[in-house]
Amino acid sequence: MIHFPKKANPEIEAWLSHQKELKAGSYDSDEILVQLAKDFKNKCYICEDTVKSIRIEHFRPKVLGKDQEFDWFNLFNACDHCNAIKSDDYRNLIDCTQDYPDRKIKFEVNPMNPLGEQVVITQIDTQVHEDTINLLNAVYRGTNKRKQLEAQNIVTDLLEELNDFDDLITDYLESPEQHEIDDIRDEVNNESKFTAFKRWFVLNNPEYKEKFQPLFEDEALEEHQ
C-alpha cells in the first residue's frame, strides 16, 4: 500500500452527482475506469499488484449511503481478490490518497517463512487502526482456500519483483550507470508493482538506504533517518 494522489475530475464528479439523484444510478462508467487506472497507476491500491480483474472499490462502504456510493474521492482502483476480501468488513483504513501507508507500516518479506506467512506486515505508528493491518494480512494470506491460492499467486509475483529489484541494485553497485539509477528511481515510486515492499527493502539495508532513499519522490521518512 503506497500513496496515490487522487485528482479532482469535474466532469466525472458532475456525472456522479447526476447519477446520485436517479432511482437506479450507477457509479460505473468507462470514463471512471480509465481515470482510476491513471490515478492508481493500473495497480490495486491494497495489494499493489497490477490489476488483472478490475473492480471499482468504495473505500468507505457504499452501504453507508448515497454520499459514499457516488463520491468520486471514495472510488478506488482494486483487484477482484482484494475487493472481495475487504467487502464491508474493514472501515478504519489508512486512506492512501490522503496519507502515506509505507511511513506507518513496514512491508517486508521473509521467503523462509511457511507458505502463507512470507509477507510480514508490521505496524510502526500507534495511530494506525488494526483494520489496515488485518486487511493486509488477509489479502496476502487469504481467507479461504480459493483466496489462499490467489494470495499465493500475488506473493509469488511479489517475490519475483523483489528478486529483480535486488539484481538491479547489485548491478548498479558493481558498475554504476545512469540508466540503472533511473530504473531504481522508477522502482521505488508508485508506478511500479509492490512499491512499499521495495522501499522497505531499501530502508532495511543501511547501504541501500543511504544511496537510494533520496530517490523516493514523496517526503522523506524523517522518523527512520
Residue frames as a rotation matrix with the C-alpha (Angstrom) as fourth column:
MET 1
0.587 0.810 0.000 0.00
0.810 -0.587 0.000 0.00
0.000 0.000 -1.000 0.00
ILE 2
-0.585 -0.810 -0.028 1.51
0.792 -0.579 0.192 3.28
-0.172 0.090 0.981 -1.16
HIS 3
-0.192 0.499 -0.845 0.38
0.130 -0.841 -0.526 6.90
-0.973 -0.211 0.097 -1.55
PHE 4
-0.501 0.142 0.854 -1.60
0.862 -0.008 0.508 7.78
0.079 0.990 -0.118 -4.67
PRO 5
-0.769 0.265 -0.582 -2.60
-0.034 -0.926 -0.377 11.43
-0.639 -0.270 0.721 -5.08
LYS 6
-0.290 0.758 0.584 -6.18
0.920 0.389 -0.047 11.29
-0.263 0.523 -0.811 -6.39
LYS 7
-0.981 -0.188 -0.055 -7.15
0.155 -0.917 0.367 14.20
-0.120 0.352 0.928 -8.61
ALA 8
-0.171 0.938 -0.301 -10.39
-0.120 -0.323 -0.939 16.08
-0.978 -0.125 0.168 -8.96
ASN 9
-0.931 0.006 0.366 -12.29
0.359 0.201 0.911 15.46
-0.068 0.980 -0.189 -12.19
PRO 10
-0.686 0.677 -0.268 -15.16
-0.467 -0.691 -0.552 17.95
-0.559 -0.253 0.790 -12.63
GLU 11
-0.350 0.577 -0.738 -16.78
-0.832 0.171 0.528 16.04
0.431 0.798 0.421 -15.50
ILE 12
-0.532 0.111 -0.840 -16.84
0.213 0.977 -0.006 12.74
0.820 -0.182 -0.543 -13.62
GLU 13
-0.927 0.168 -0.335 -17.93
0.313 -0.147 -0.938 14.43
-0.207 -0.975 0.084 -10.41
ALA 14
-0.571 0.754 -0.324 -20.83
-0.773 -0.627 -0.097 16.13
-0.277 0.195 0.941 -12.24
TRP 15
-0.299 0.433 -0.850 -21.86
-0.537 0.660 0.525 12.81
0.789 0.614 0.035 -13.82
LEU 16
-0.712 -0.018 -0.702 -21.79
0.467 0.734 -0.492 11.06
0.524 -0.678 -0.515 -10.45
SER 17
-0.898 0.406 -0.167 -23.82
-0.134 -0.615 -0.777 13.87
-0.418 -0.676 0.607 -8.89
HIS 18
-0.326 0.792 -0.517 -26.47
-0.926 -0.158 0.341 13.35
0.188 0.590 0.785 -11.57
GLN 19
-0.360 0.135 -0.923 -26.43
-0.122 0.974 0.189 9.57
0.925 0.181 -0.334 -11.09
LYS 20
-0.971 -0.070 -0.226 -26.89
0.214 0.152 -0.965 10.06
0.102 -0.986 -0.132 -7.36
GLU 21
-0.628 0.772 -0.096 -30.28
-0.634 -0.579 -0.513 11.67
-0.452 -0.261 0.853 -7.99
LEU 22
-0.281 0.514 -0.811 -31.55
-0.752 0.407 0.519 8.83
0.597 0.755 0.272 -10.16
LYS 23
0.624 0.612 0.486 -33.59
-0.781 0.515 0.354 5.94
-0.033 -0.600 0.799 -8.80
ALA 24
0.844 -0.388 0.371 -31.11
0.346 0.921 0.177 3.41
-0.410 -0.021 0.912 -10.19
GLY 25
0.775 -0.590 -0.227 -27.99
-0.631 -0.703 -0.328 5.48
0.034 0.397 -0.917 -10.65
SER 26
0.825 -0.559 -0.088 -24.61
0.531 0.818 -0.220 3.97
0.195 0.134 0.972 -11.50
TYR 27
0.678 -0.702 -0.219 -21.08
-0.396 -0.599 0.696 4.75
-0.619 -0.385 -0.684 -10.37
ASP 28
-0.069 -0.662 0.746 -19.62
0.379 0.675 0.633 2.59
-0.923 0.326 0.204 -13.15
SER 29
0.919 0.291 -0.264 -18.57
-0.135 -0.397 -0.908 4.10
-0.369 0.870 -0.326 -16.48
ASP 30
0.618 -0.724 0.308 -15.76
0.731 0.384 -0.565 3.78
0.291 0.574 0.766 -18.99
GLU 31
0.365 -0.471 0.803 -14.52
-0.117 -0.879 -0.463 7.24
0.924 0.075 -0.376 -18.06
ILE 32
0.700 -0.072 0.710 -14.31
-0.714 -0.101 0.693 6.31
0.022 -0.992 -0.122 -14.39
LEU 33
0.880 -0.386 0.277 -12.47
0.334 0.917 0.217 3.07
-0.338 -0.099 0.936 -15.13
VAL 34
0.464 -0.725 0.509 -9.93
0.613 -0.151 -0.775 4.91
0.639 0.672 0.374 -17.29
GLN 35
0.368 -0.314 0.875 -9.36
-0.447 -0.885 -0.130 7.69
0.815 -0.344 -0.466 -14.76
LEU 36
0.848 -0.056 0.527 -8.99
-0.475 0.358 0.804 5.28
-0.233 -0.932 0.277 -11.84
ALA 37
0.763 -0.608 0.220 -6.42
0.646 0.733 -0.213 3.30
-0.032 0.304 0.952 -13.82
LYS 38
0.270 -0.664 0.698 -4.47
0.271 -0.643 -0.716 6.53
0.924 0.382 0.006 -14.37
ASP 39
0.496 -0.013 0.868 -4.74
-0.673 -0.638 0.375 7.72
0.549 -0.770 -0.325 -10.77
PHE 40
0.676 -0.170 0.717 -3.70
-0.534 0.558 0.635 4.36
-0.508 -0.812 0.287 -9.31
LYS 41
-0.175 -0.887 -0.428 -1.11
-0.950 0.039 0.310 3.51
-0.258 0.461 -0.849 -11.98
ASN 42
0.149 0.361 -0.920 -3.03
-0.682 0.712 0.169 0.41
0.716 0.602 0.352 -13.10
LYS 43
-0.792 -0.474 -0.384 -2.46
-0.031 0.660 -0.751 -1.10
0.610 -0.583 -0.537 -9.65
CYS 44
0.364 0.805 -0.468 -4.70
0.521 0.240 0.819 -2.35
0.772 -0.542 -0.332 -6.89
TYR 45
0.208 -0.286 0.935 -4.46
-0.516 -0.845 -0.143 0.15
0.831 -0.452 -0.324 -4.05
ILE 46
0.806 0.139 0.576 -4.42
-0.584 0.347 0.734 -2.63
-0.098 -0.927 0.361 -1.44
CYS 47
0.756 -0.508 0.413 -2.08
0.363 0.850 0.382 -5.39
-0.545 -0.139 0.827 -2.68
GLU 48
0.293 -0.618 -0.730 -0.17
-0.552 -0.733 0.398 -3.16
-0.781 0.286 -0.555 -5.17
ASP 49
-0.486 -0.362 0.796 -0.15
0.446 0.680 0.582 -5.81
-0.752 0.637 -0.169 -7.88
THR 50
-0.924 0.209 -0.319 -1.19
-0.381 -0.494 0.781 -4.92
0.005 0.844 0.536 -11.41
VAL 51
-0.179 0.941 0.286 -4.97
-0.538 0.150 -0.830 -5.12
-0.824 -0.302 0.479 -11.64
LYS 52
-0.990 -0.141 0.000 -5.98
-0.086 0.611 0.787 -8.07
-0.111 0.779 -0.617 -13.81
SER 53
-0.319 0.948 0.008 -9.68
0.799 0.264 0.540 -8.12
0.509 0.179 -0.842 -12.94
ILE 54
-0.853 -0.168 0.494 -10.81
0.027 -0.960 -0.280 -4.55
0.521 -0.225 0.823 -12.30
ARG 55
0.041 0.867 -0.496 -13.20
0.956 0.109 0.271 -3.62
0.289 -0.486 -0.825 -9.53
ILE 56
-0.206 0.009 0.978 -14.36
-0.113 -0.993 -0.015 -0.11
0.972 -0.114 0.206 -8.68
GLU 57
-0.305 -0.057 -0.951 -13.81
0.823 0.486 -0.293 -0.15
0.479 -0.872 -0.101 -4.94
HIS 58
0.572 0.470 0.672 -15.64
-0.044 -0.801 0.598 2.03
0.819 -0.371 -0.437 -2.43
PHE 59
-0.539 -0.842 0.024 -13.04
-0.024 -0.014 -1.000 2.99
0.842 -0.540 -0.013 0.17
ARG 60
-0.789 0.476 0.388 -15.84
-0.481 -0.085 -0.873 3.75
-0.383 -0.875 0.296 2.62
PRO 61
-0.792 0.421 0.442 -18.57
0.506 0.858 0.090 1.14
-0.341 0.296 -0.892 2.10
LYS 62
-0.837 0.513 0.189 -21.41
-0.161 -0.562 0.811 2.21
0.522 0.649 0.553 -0.19
VAL 63
-0.153 0.807 -0.571 -23.87
0.748 0.472 0.466 0.69
0.645 -0.356 -0.676 2.30
LEU 64
-0.600 -0.130 -0.789 -23.26
0.703 -0.557 -0.443 3.83
-0.382 -0.820 0.426 4.36
GLY 65
0.303 0.820 -0.485 -25.37
0.343 -0.569 -0.748 5.77
-0.889 0.060 -0.453 1.87
LYS 66
0.770 0.117 0.628 -25.51
0.638 -0.103 -0.763 7.55
-0.025 0.988 -0.154 -1.45
ASP 67
0.858 -0.506 -0.093 -22.99
-0.492 -0.860 0.136 10.17
-0.149 -0.071 -0.986 -0.38
GLN 68
-0.011 -0.887 0.463 -20.35
-0.465 0.414 0.782 7.44
-0.885 -0.206 -0.417 -0.19
GLU 69
0.257 0.178 0.950 -21.64
0.534 0.793 -0.293 5.49
-0.805 0.583 0.109 -3.19
PHE 70
0.687 0.128 0.715 -21.35
0.714 -0.301 -0.632 8.42
0.134 0.945 -0.298 -5.62
ASP 71
0.804 -0.505 -0.314 -18.39
-0.263 -0.776 0.573 10.30
-0.533 -0.378 -0.757 -4.15
TRP 72
0.807 -0.534 -0.252 -15.59
-0.210 0.139 -0.968 10.44
0.552 0.834 0.000 -6.72
PHE 73
-0.070 -0.912 0.404 -12.97
-0.814 -0.182 -0.552 10.63
0.577 -0.368 -0.729 -3.97
ASN 74
0.095 0.163 0.982 -14.37
-0.788 0.616 -0.026 7.43
-0.609 -0.771 0.187 -2.45
LEU 75
0.969 0.245 -0.004 -13.85
-0.185 0.719 -0.670 5.39
-0.162 0.650 0.742 -5.64
PHE 76
0.078 -0.989 0.124 -10.56
-0.751 0.024 0.660 3.48
-0.656 -0.145 -0.741 -5.76
ASN 77
0.279 -0.116 -0.953 -8.93
-0.807 0.509 -0.299 1.00
0.520 0.853 0.048 -8.14
ALA 78
-0.072 -0.263 0.962 -8.87
-0.807 0.582 0.098 -2.56
-0.586 -0.769 -0.254 -6.80
CYS 79
-0.753 -0.165 -0.637 -8.45
-0.515 0.750 0.415 -6.13
0.409 0.640 -0.650 -7.96
ASP 80
0.217 0.906 -0.364 -11.16
-0.438 0.424 0.793 -8.75
0.872 -0.013 0.489 -7.55
HIS 81
-0.100 -0.359 -0.928 -9.14
0.597 0.725 -0.344 -10.57
0.796 -0.588 0.142 -4.86
CYS 82
-0.914 -0.348 -0.208 -8.77
0.373 -0.521 -0.768 -7.55
0.159 -0.779 0.606 -2.57
ASN 83
-0.593 0.765 0.251 -12.23
-0.637 -0.636 0.435 -6.15
0.493 0.097 0.865 -3.28
ALA 84
0.240 0.712 -0.660 -13.86
-0.117 0.696 0.708 -9.43
0.964 -0.093 0.251 -2.21
ILE 85
-0.257 -0.412 -0.874 -11.77
0.793 0.427 -0.434 -9.73
0.552 -0.805 0.217 0.96
LYS 86
-0.986 -0.128 0.111 -12.30
0.053 -0.856 -0.514 -6.13
0.161 -0.501 0.850 2.04
SER 87
-0.250 0.967 -0.051 -16.05
0.807 0.238 0.540 -6.19
0.534 0.094 -0.840 1.35
ASP 88
0.380 0.423 0.823 -17.68
-0.119 -0.860 0.497 -4.01
0.917 -0.287 -0.276 4.04
ASP 89
0.700 -0.021 -0.713 -15.67
0.585 0.589 0.557 -5.51
0.408 -0.808 0.425 6.88
TYR 90
-0.189 -0.869 -0.457 -12.75
0.965 -0.250 0.075 -3.07
-0.179 -0.427 0.886 7.20
ARG 91
0.621 0.642 0.448 -13.81
0.705 -0.708 0.038 0.52
0.342 0.292 -0.893 7.77
ASN 92
0.910 -0.334 -0.244 -10.96
-0.100 -0.751 0.653 2.20
-0.402 -0.570 -0.717 9.66
LEU 93
0.500 -0.707 0.500 -8.27
0.851 0.507 -0.135 2.06
-0.158 0.493 0.856 6.99
ILE 94
-0.313 -0.674 -0.670 -5.42
0.232 -0.738 0.634 4.36
-0.921 0.043 0.387 6.08
ASP 95
0.829 0.557 0.044 -6.60
0.225 -0.261 -0.939 6.43
-0.512 0.788 -0.342 3.13
CYS 96
-0.011 -0.946 0.324 -3.71
0.778 0.195 0.597 6.10
-0.628 0.259 0.733 0.71
THR 97
0.167 0.087 0.982 -4.93
0.817 -0.570 -0.088 9.11
0.552 0.817 -0.166 -1.31
GLN 98
0.808 0.172 0.564 -4.52
-0.130 -0.882 0.454 11.32
0.575 -0.440 -0.690 1.77
ASP 99
0.703 -0.515 0.490 -1.80
-0.549 0.043 0.834 9.55
-0.451 -0.856 -0.253 3.75
TYR 100
0.107 -0.799 -0.591 1.45
-0.851 0.234 -0.471 7.61
0.514 0.554 -0.655 3.31
PRO 101
0.910 0.414 0.027 0.95
-0.365 0.769 0.525 4.00
0.197 -0.488 0.850 4.43
ASP 102
0.539 -0.753 -0.377 4.61
0.491 0.645 -0.586 3.00
0.684 0.131 0.718 4.00
ARG 103
-0.317 -0.616 0.721 5.59
-0.342 -0.635 -0.693 5.54
0.884 -0.467 -0.009 6.65
LYS 104
-0.012 0.465 0.885 3.34
-0.993 -0.108 0.044 3.95
0.116 -0.879 0.463 9.22
ILE 105
0.815 0.285 0.504 3.64
-0.330 0.944 0.000 0.27
-0.476 -0.166 0.864 8.34
LYS 106
-0.385 -0.920 -0.069 6.62
-0.705 0.245 0.665 -1.93
-0.595 0.305 -0.743 7.46
PHE 107
0.804 0.549 -0.227 6.09
-0.552 0.550 -0.627 -4.02
-0.220 0.630 0.745 4.34
GLU 108
-0.245 -0.966 0.085 8.56
-0.921 0.259 0.290 -6.91
-0.302 -0.007 -0.953 4.40
VAL 109
0.728 0.378 -0.572 9.01
-0.563 0.805 -0.184 -10.40
0.391 0.456 0.799 3.01
ASN 110
-0.197 -0.760 0.620 10.71
-0.849 0.448 0.279 -13.43
-0.490 -0.471 -0.733 4.55
PRO 111
0.096 0.255 -0.962 10.87
-0.861 0.507 0.048 -16.18
0.500 0.823 0.268 1.89
MET 112
-0.778 -0.478 -0.408 11.94
-0.220 0.815 -0.536 -18.69
0.589 -0.327 -0.739 4.56
ASN 113
-0.582 0.648 0.490 8.65
-0.675 -0.050 -0.736 -18.37
-0.452 -0.760 0.467 6.43
PRO 114
-0.589 0.446 0.673 5.98
0.442 0.876 -0.194 -21.05
-0.676 0.184 -0.714 5.88
LEU 115
-0.793 0.381 0.475 3.71
0.423 -0.216 0.880 -20.64
0.438 0.899 0.010 2.88
GLY 116
0.291 0.952 0.096 1.07
0.647 -0.270 0.713 -18.08
0.705 -0.146 -0.694 3.70
GLU 117
0.825 -0.048 -0.562 3.29
0.476 -0.477 0.739 -16.27
-0.304 -0.877 -0.371 6.19
GLN 118
-0.021 -0.921 0.388 6.01
1.000 -0.023 -0.001 -14.93
0.009 0.388 0.922 3.90
VAL 119
-0.103 0.071 0.992 4.66
0.246 -0.965 0.095 -11.39
0.964 0.254 0.082 3.87
VAL 120
-0.265 -0.081 -0.961 5.31
0.964 0.013 -0.267 -9.63
0.034 -0.997 0.075 7.18
ILE 121
0.083 0.414 0.906 3.21
0.281 -0.882 0.377 -6.54
0.956 0.224 -0.189 7.91
THR 122
-0.276 -0.296 -0.914 4.32
0.953 0.043 -0.301 -4.58
0.128 -0.954 0.270 10.99
GLN 123
0.743 0.574 0.342 2.64
0.481 -0.815 0.323 -1.54
0.465 -0.076 -0.882 12.50
ILE 124
-0.355 -0.908 -0.223 5.15
0.872 -0.235 -0.430 1.20
0.338 -0.347 0.875 13.39
ASP 125
-0.781 0.225 0.582 2.71
-0.283 -0.959 -0.009 4.05
0.557 -0.172 0.813 14.08
THR 126
-0.899 0.408 -0.159 0.45
0.359 0.479 -0.801 3.58
-0.250 -0.777 -0.578 17.09
GLN 127
-0.449 0.761 -0.468 -2.23
-0.535 -0.649 -0.541 5.71
-0.716 0.008 0.699 15.42
VAL 128
-0.662 0.191 -0.725 -2.79
-0.633 0.377 0.677 3.09
0.402 0.906 -0.128 12.71
HIS 129
0.204 0.817 0.539 -6.06
-0.928 0.336 -0.159 1.22
-0.311 -0.468 0.827 13.30
GLU 130
-0.461 -0.415 0.785 -5.79
-0.309 0.904 0.296 -2.56
-0.832 -0.106 -0.545 13.32
ASP 131
0.626 0.752 0.206 -8.21
-0.029 0.287 -0.958 -2.73
-0.779 0.594 0.201 10.38
THR 132
0.614 -0.451 -0.648 -5.42
-0.788 -0.308 -0.532 -1.79
0.040 0.838 -0.545 7.96
ILE 133
-0.487 -0.834 0.260 -3.04
-0.852 0.519 0.066 -4.42
-0.190 -0.190 -0.963 9.35
ASN 134
-0.249 0.469 0.847 -5.75
-0.143 0.847 -0.511 -7.08
-0.958 -0.248 -0.144 9.42
LEU 135
0.796 0.554 -0.243 -6.83
-0.283 -0.013 -0.959 -6.35
-0.534 0.833 0.146 5.85
LEU 136
0.248 -0.786 -0.566 -3.27
-0.954 -0.097 -0.283 -6.52
0.167 0.610 -0.774 4.52
ASN 137
-0.643 -0.466 0.608 -2.68
-0.612 0.790 -0.042 -9.82
-0.460 -0.399 -0.793 6.31
ALA 138
0.170 0.801 0.574 -5.93
-0.050 0.589 -0.807 -11.22
-0.984 0.108 0.140 4.93
VAL 139
0.781 0.119 -0.613 -5.01
-0.570 -0.264 -0.778 -10.12
-0.255 0.957 -0.138 1.40
TYR 140
0.008 -0.902 -0.432 -1.51
-0.944 0.136 -0.302 -11.64
0.331 0.410 -0.850 1.42
ARG 141
-0.792 -0.271 0.546 -2.54
-0.496 0.807 -0.319 -14.82
-0.355 -0.524 -0.775 3.28
GLY 142
-0.596 0.673 -0.439 -6.05
-0.229 0.381 0.896 -15.50
0.770 0.634 -0.073 2.02
THR 143
-0.488 0.523 0.699 -9.23
-0.867 -0.194 -0.460 -16.08
-0.105 -0.830 0.548 3.99
ASN 144
0.586 0.556 0.590 -10.37
-0.424 0.830 -0.361 -19.40
-0.691 -0.039 0.722 2.47
LYS 145
0.116 -0.619 0.776 -8.87
0.485 0.718 0.500 -21.98
-0.867 0.318 0.384 0.13
ARG 146
0.566 0.138 0.813 -9.67
0.817 -0.228 -0.530 -20.03
0.112 0.964 -0.242 -3.05
LYS 147
0.951 -0.176 0.255 -8.33
-0.190 -0.981 0.028 -16.81
0.245 -0.075 -0.967 -1.59
GLN 148
0.511 -0.816 0.271 -5.23
-0.172 0.211 0.962 -18.60
-0.842 -0.538 -0.032 -0.27
LEU 149
0.165 -0.418 0.893 -4.42
0.859 0.506 0.078 -19.76
-0.484 0.754 0.443 -3.80
GLU 150
0.732 0.140 0.667 -4.96
0.507 -0.766 -0.396 -16.24
0.455 0.628 -0.631 -5.14
ALA 151
0.906 -0.413 0.095 -2.77
-0.366 -0.648 0.668 -14.84
-0.215 -0.639 -0.738 -2.35
GLN 152
0.326 -0.813 0.483 -0.01
0.336 0.577 0.745 -17.31
-0.884 -0.080 0.461 -3.19
ASN 153
0.347 -0.150 0.926 -0.04
0.933 -0.041 -0.357 -16.05
0.091 0.988 0.126 -6.78
ILE 154
0.904 0.001 0.427 0.29
-0.001 -1.000 0.005 -12.47
0.427 -0.005 -0.904 -5.58
VAL 155
0.723 -0.662 0.197 3.15
-0.344 -0.097 0.934 -13.35
-0.599 -0.743 -0.298 -3.21
THR 156
0.290 -0.613 0.735 4.94
0.746 0.626 0.229 -15.31
-0.600 0.482 0.638 -5.95
ASP 157
0.553 -0.019 0.833 4.73
0.659 -0.602 -0.452 -12.23
0.510 0.798 -0.320 -8.16
LEU 158
0.948 -0.179 0.263 5.98
-0.298 -0.788 0.539 -10.10
0.111 -0.590 -0.800 -5.26
LEU 159
0.542 -0.784 0.304 9.00
0.103 0.421 0.901 -12.34
-0.834 -0.457 0.309 -4.63
GLU 160
0.248 -0.425 0.870 9.93
0.959 0.233 -0.159 -12.24
-0.135 0.875 0.466 -8.32
GLU 161
0.766 0.087 0.637 9.67
0.265 -0.946 -0.189 -8.44
0.586 0.313 -0.747 -8.32
LEU 162
0.875 -0.442 0.200 11.92
-0.399 -0.422 0.814 -8.16
-0.276 -0.792 -0.545 -5.26
ASN 163
0.371 -0.761 0.532 14.47
0.542 0.643 0.542 -10.57
-0.754 0.087 0.651 -6.74
ASP 164
0.342 -0.196 0.919 14.62
0.882 -0.271 -0.386 -8.50
0.325 0.942 0.080 -9.92
PHE 165
0.895 0.025 0.446 14.90
-0.090 -0.968 0.233 -5.33
0.438 -0.248 -0.864 -7.86
ASP 166
0.717 -0.674 0.176 17.76
-0.085 0.166 0.982 -6.82
-0.692 -0.719 0.062 -5.84
ASP 167
0.224 -0.623 0.749 19.53
0.892 0.441 0.100 -7.78
-0.393 0.646 0.655 -9.08
LEU 168
0.608 0.070 0.791 19.09
0.534 -0.773 -0.342 -4.24
0.587 0.631 -0.508 -10.40
ILE 169
0.930 -0.270 0.251 20.64
-0.368 -0.674 0.641 -2.73
-0.004 -0.688 -0.726 -7.26
THR 170
0.514 -0.769 0.381 23.50
0.266 0.565 0.781 -5.25
-0.816 -0.300 0.495 -7.29
ASP 171
0.305 -0.366 0.879 24.29
0.951 0.066 -0.302 -4.45
0.052 0.928 0.368 -10.92
TYR 172
0.786 0.033 0.617 24.28
0.123 -0.987 -0.105 -0.74
0.605 0.159 -0.780 -10.17
LEU 173
0.862 -0.463 0.207 26.60
-0.356 -0.260 0.898 -1.07
-0.362 -0.848 -0.388 -7.16
GLU 174
0.366 -0.746 0.557 29.04
0.579 0.651 0.491 -3.20
-0.728 0.143 0.670 -9.15
SER 175
-0.692 -0.553 0.464 29.14
0.700 -0.359 0.617 -0.86
-0.174 0.752 0.636 -12.13
PRO 176
-0.108 0.741 -0.663 27.10
0.398 -0.579 -0.712 2.33
-0.911 -0.341 -0.233 -11.73
GLU 177
-0.848 -0.034 0.530 25.35
0.514 -0.304 0.802 3.62
0.134 0.952 0.275 -14.83
GLN 178
-0.872 0.486 -0.052 22.79
-0.454 -0.844 -0.285 6.40
-0.182 -0.225 0.957 -15.15
HIS 179
-0.296 0.820 -0.490 20.14
-0.602 0.238 0.762 4.23
0.741 0.521 0.423 -16.78
GLU 180
-0.371 0.121 -0.921 20.28
0.524 0.846 -0.100 1.88
0.767 -0.520 -0.377 -13.78
ILE 181
-0.905 0.064 -0.420 19.76
0.343 -0.473 -0.812 4.66
-0.251 -0.879 0.406 -11.25
ASP 182
-0.655 0.725 -0.213 16.84
-0.744 -0.569 0.349 5.85
0.132 0.387 0.913 -13.38
ASP 183
-0.211 0.556 -0.804 15.42
-0.136 0.798 0.588 2.33
0.968 0.233 -0.093 -13.26
ILE 184
-0.652 -0.067 -0.756 15.86
0.691 0.358 -0.628 2.17
0.313 -0.931 -0.187 -9.49
ARG 185
-0.930 0.345 -0.128 14.06
-0.265 -0.869 -0.418 5.51
-0.256 -0.355 0.899 -9.15
ASP 186
-0.363 0.829 -0.426 11.16
-0.701 0.058 0.711 4.10
0.614 0.556 0.560 -11.15
GLU 187
-0.291 0.209 -0.934 11.02
0.275 0.953 0.128 1.01
0.917 -0.219 -0.334 -8.93
VAL 188
-0.707 -0.030 -0.706 10.77
0.707 -0.008 -0.707 2.93
0.016 -1.000 0.027 -5.64
ASN 189
-0.824 0.510 -0.247 7.95
-0.453 -0.855 -0.252 5.17
-0.339 -0.096 0.936 -6.79
ASN 190
-0.317 0.804 0.503 4.30
-0.390 0.372 -0.842 4.39
-0.865 -0.463 0.196 -7.14
GLU 191
0.291 0.421 -0.859 4.13
-0.956 0.093 -0.278 3.33
-0.037 0.902 0.430 -10.79
SER 192
-0.576 -0.559 -0.597 6.00
-0.573 0.796 -0.193 0.09
0.583 0.231 -0.779 -10.04
LYS 193
0.443 0.709 -0.549 4.38
-0.087 0.644 0.760 -3.01
0.892 -0.289 0.347 -8.59
PHE 194
0.669 -0.082 -0.739 4.74
0.674 0.485 0.557 -3.54
0.312 -0.871 0.380 -4.82
THR 195
0.228 -0.599 0.768 6.41
0.011 -0.787 -0.617 -0.17
0.974 0.150 -0.173 -4.25
ALA 196
0.669 0.069 0.740 6.03
-0.687 -0.323 0.651 -0.25
0.284 -0.944 -0.169 -0.46
PHE 197
0.916 -0.353 0.192 7.93
0.236 0.859 0.454 -3.55
-0.326 -0.371 0.870 -0.25
LYS 198
0.404 -0.800 0.444 10.72
0.727 -0.014 -0.686 -2.20
0.555 0.600 0.576 -2.46
ARG 199
0.358 -0.249 0.900 11.04
-0.374 -0.921 -0.106 0.89
0.855 -0.299 -0.423 -0.29
TRP 200
0.783 -0.042 0.620 11.36
-0.605 0.177 0.776 -1.19
-0.143 -0.983 0.113 2.86
PHE 201
0.791 -0.593 0.151 13.86
0.612 0.761 -0.215 -3.44
0.013 0.262 0.965 1.10
VAL 202
0.161 -0.708 0.688 15.93
0.305 -0.627 -0.717 -0.26
0.939 0.325 0.115 0.68
LEU 203
0.419 0.072 0.905 15.27
-0.632 -0.693 0.347 1.09
0.652 -0.717 -0.245 4.18
ASN 204
0.968 0.018 0.249 16.29
-0.200 0.653 0.731 -2.15
-0.149 -0.757 0.636 5.88
ASN 205
0.454 -0.873 0.177 19.77
0.889 0.431 -0.152 -2.07
0.056 0.227 0.972 4.33
PRO 206
0.440 -0.258 -0.860 21.95
0.362 -0.826 0.433 0.82
-0.822 -0.502 -0.270 5.59
GLU 207
-0.673 -0.740 0.015 23.99
0.280 -0.236 0.931 0.99
-0.685 0.630 0.366 2.37
TYR 208
-0.488 0.575 0.657 20.91
0.830 0.072 0.553 0.93
0.271 0.815 -0.512 0.16
LYS 209
0.477 0.741 -0.473 19.12
0.858 -0.508 0.069 3.45
-0.190 -0.439 -0.878 2.36
GLU 210
-0.014 -0.579 -0.815 21.92
0.270 -0.787 0.555 5.99
-0.963 -0.212 0.168 2.11
LYS 211
-0.882 -0.466 0.069 22.12
0.159 -0.157 0.975 5.73
-0.443 0.871 0.213 -1.66
PHE 212
-0.810 0.538 0.234 18.52
0.403 0.221 0.888 5.20
0.426 0.814 -0.396 -2.71
GLN 213
-0.161 0.794 -0.586 16.14
0.908 -0.113 -0.404 6.69
-0.387 -0.597 -0.702 -0.14
PRO 214
-0.513 -0.040 -0.858 16.68
-0.054 -0.995 0.079 10.14
-0.857 0.087 0.508 -1.74
LEU 215
-0.985 0.158 -0.075 15.02
-0.061 0.093 0.994 8.69
0.164 0.983 -0.082 -4.84
PHE 216
-0.368 0.908 -0.198 11.68
0.907 0.304 -0.292 8.37
-0.205 -0.287 -0.936 -3.01
GLU 217
-0.595 0.065 0.801 9.67
0.501 -0.749 0.433 11.12
0.629 0.659 0.413 -4.64
ASP 218
0.602 0.756 0.259 7.35
0.227 -0.472 0.852 11.97
0.766 -0.454 -0.456 -1.76
GLU 219
0.548 -0.388 0.741 8.55
-0.729 -0.656 0.195 13.37
0.411 -0.647 -0.642 1.54
ALA 220
-0.413 -0.798 -0.439 11.44
-0.361 0.586 -0.726 11.60
0.836 -0.141 -0.530 3.26
LEU 221
0.559 0.552 -0.619 10.67
0.309 0.554 0.773 9.19
0.770 -0.623 0.139 6.08
GLU 222
0.136 -0.598 0.790 12.11
-0.546 -0.711 -0.443 11.51
0.827 -0.371 -0.423 8.69
GLU 223
0.597 0.162 0.785 11.39
-0.799 0.210 0.564 9.26
-0.073 -0.964 0.254 11.61
HIS 224
0.920 -0.254 0.297 13.55
0.246 0.967 0.065 6.50
-0.304 0.013 0.953 10.10
GLN 225
0.659 -0.727 0.192 16.60
-0.091 -0.331 -0.939 8.57
0.747 0.602 -0.284 9.16
